[in-house]
């Protein structure tokens, strides 16, 4: 019965989020769509960090690669649904290459390696203006066409993005329930023990980076037509830090952690704008308090409540 109620609650949440933006103005629809994009990128980072235990500060670079690939492909006349898998495949390949340093370095050393990768990609976006437009960026990125209908309206594009988010979430859930998901968890918990029971740690380390990067590529593919103009700034290291915060704040290693964390990173600052110039200070204080009292993220609250009841 518990699982039935959980399934019903999940279905209700999915439908409610699908219908909610219909009550919002265009800017509100944009913010909710951006939240969906962050959720997709966060799911990939959650796999790399939360399930495989590999620290990455390069997710924004893959997000940017996906966005620029899609923007260039769309400007060249390629359909969106051809540019989307192209962006994911390119990020998968680059993520596979980035996974090799993880075979030699761990923890904060790996974090610095991926941070350096993000800086390198950011500089390429800014300086290779023959391809990316440099600081002038790429503008007039068209929205996707679905069955001959261009999704120009913000609400139409949100519905497409939200469906893609649900599909990517379902694929992630299937992956985590598969033997691969258990191998990722074993790699995170104890790499030496995982290798001793026959798990190919090299293969799964590379795969964690590659799949996580592919998710960021998909997110970037939706980000480009969402904003209609891309330039290097959104893909800097600060965005990678925000995405890592999103995973940790929601609950690292939990399926719905990125969705909750994206509320903190994307929606919470918007809700705090009533505080005018103090909103960023309030946001920072709330993050510090949450990390002190809930180091396991917001989804660890039920576990803490159960532990408190047991102690009583």
Order of alpha helices (4+ residues) and beta strands (2+ residues): alpha-alpha-alpha-alpha-alpha-alpha-beta-beta-alpha-alpha-alpha-alpha-alpha-alpha-alpha-alpha-alpha
